[in-house]
């Protein structure tokens, strides 16, 4: 479950045909690798022009989902300027690595007792939220 509270969709003004928008949503929802996401982005740009911000947010959120899935992360939730990352018993997160990240983060990252990490971000823009989530997940992996 990923809830980053960002506008992440394909606007009707960008892809006017409803069935085509649904095809792109389906392809992103079933993407299992970075190259599949990149192929969707390339096709959208080729057919409709530069990606609007909402579409860029959508494709980056799919990248976050792939990273989270690879680690067995159960949920990522944004609360204002904080990200909460929750993992379960089957997660592939090395606790020693998580602790080392917390120590290196100088207070911006906290390990909570209920198998969650809380990251304080410097802002709430889509770019900051998405980059913070990707960087943290990559660091945990």
Residue, then its C-alpha position, 0 to 999 in steps of 0.5 A: x500500500x503506497x499513499x504518498x498524497x501526490x497528484x499521480x494520474x494520466x489527465x484526460x487533456x493529455x490522453x483524451x481517449x479513455x480506453x487508451x488511458x486505461x491501457x496505460x494504467x493497466x501496463x503501469x499496474x502490472x509493471x514488474x521491472x524498470x524497463x517496463x515503466x520506461x517503455x510506457x513513458x517513452x510511448x506516452x512521450x512519442x504519442x502525446x508529448x512531454x509528460x505532465x507532472x501528474x504522469x511523472x508522479x505516477x510513473x515514479x510512484x510505480x518505481x517506488x512500488x517496485x522497490x517496496x515490493x522487492x524489499x517486502x515493504x507492506x506500506x509507505x505513507x506520507x504524513x505532511x513532511x514525513x514518510x512512514x515505511x512499514x514492513x512485516x515479518x517476511x520483509x527483506x530489510x536488514x535490521x542492522x542496515x536500518x539501524x546504521x541508516x538511522x544513526x547516519x541520518x542525524x535525527x531525520x530518520x527514526x526506527x519505531x518499535x512497530x517495525x516502521x521507519x519514520x523519515x523527516x523530509x525537507x519539504x513536501x514537493x512531489x520531487x522531494x517525496x518521491x526521491x526521499x522514498x526511492x532513496x530510502x528504499x534503495x538504501x535499505x535494499 
